[in-house]
Amino acid sequence: MSTIAERIREIRKRVPEGVCLVCVSKFHPAEAVMEAYEAGERDFGESRVQELVAKEKVLPKDIRWHFIGHLQTNKVRQIIGFVDLIQSVDSLRLLEVIEKEAERIGRVVRVLLEVHVAREETKSGFGKEELEAVWAKLKEFRHVEVAGLMTMATNTEDEQEIHRCFREAAKIAREHLGKGSVLSMGMSNDFELAIADGANMIRIGTDIFGVRKKT
Ligand SMILES: *Cc1c(COP(=O)(O)O)cnc(C)c1O
């Protein structure tokens, strides 16, 4: 079995400069995060508020925490003070709550809009039509900075379908966001395809930390 540090070294060889690697540590203990941290990683992704809050307390303060799971509006307050990037904004209501909470503590919070381009209906995120309403309202948000988009491709072996998803998200980003915007797409199974389609942020869990034992 290879170590976390060895797996990171292998992945880093395949990730061009300028692409941010987010190590997805959900369901793995703080010790695993520390191993990746000691290998030089600073960006970590979590999908549950309780787990993120617990890890943030015990881990180094220069870690940049990314929230990547479904975020309930009543839990925004627990992470708003320290989270670096909320990648999974999937409703206007959530955006409004983040705005309110960010204003309350006097900071500007960076977020990504999660866009739904995959075939599975179960995946979350804004559809194209829903996004129109968001673009129209963006100017009203003064404590939220929409820094880019996050997406997940259809879970399939079909590379053409995966490319279709990534290209669609890249197109939306091109049409609606500035040049330097964040395009977070690609996971363990498909990050090289995502990079080919313009991803500048990838989110890798399994390939770094191993298979998750979900409870
Ligand atoms: C869990 C998760 C990942 C990591 O997936 P792996 O296949 O383990 O690399 C990436 N993005 C999101 C949104 C996730 O929930």
The ligand as an SDF file (V2000), in Angstrom:
LIG
                    3D

 15 15  0  0  0  0  0  0  0  0999 V2000
  -16.6000   13.4190   -2.5510 C   0  0  0  0  0  0  0  0  0  0  0  0
  -16.4900   14.4960   -3.5610 C   0  0  0  0  0  0  0  0  0  0  0  0
  -15.3350   14.6100   -4.3720 C   0  0  0  0  0  0  0  0  0  0  0  0
  -14.1840   13.6190   -4.3450 C   0  0  0  0  0  0  0  0  0  0  0  0
  -14.5230   12.4780   -5.0630 O   0  0  0  0  0  0  0  0  0  0  0  0
  -13.4600   11.2910   -5.2980 P   0  0  0  0  0  0  0  0  0  0  0  0
  -14.1220   10.4780   -6.3650 O   0  0  0  0  0  0  0  0  0  0  0  0
  -13.3150   10.5620   -4.0250 O   0  0  0  0  0  0  0  0  0  0  0  0
  -12.1980   11.8970   -5.7750 O   0  0  0  0  0  0  0  0  0  0  0  0
  -15.2680   15.6920   -5.2300 C   0  0  0  0  0  0  0  0  0  0  0  0
  -16.2710   16.5980   -5.3190 N   0  0  0  0  0  0  0  0  0  0  0  0
  -17.3850   16.5230   -4.5730 C   0  0  0  0  0  0  0  0  0  0  0  0
  -18.4250   17.5570   -4.7150 C   0  0  0  0  0  0  0  0  0  0  0  0
  -17.5330   15.4650   -3.6820 C   0  0  0  0  0  0  0  0  0  0  0  0
  -18.6510   15.3910   -2.9520 O   0  0  0  0  0  0  0  0  0  0  0  0
  1  2  1  0
  2  3  1  0
  2 14  2  0
  3  4  1  0
  3 10  2  0
  4  5  1  0
  5  6  1  0
  6  7  2  0
  6  8  1  0
  6  9  1  0
 10 11  1  0
 11 12  2  0
 12 13  1  0
 12 14  1  0
 14 15  1  0
M  END
$$$$
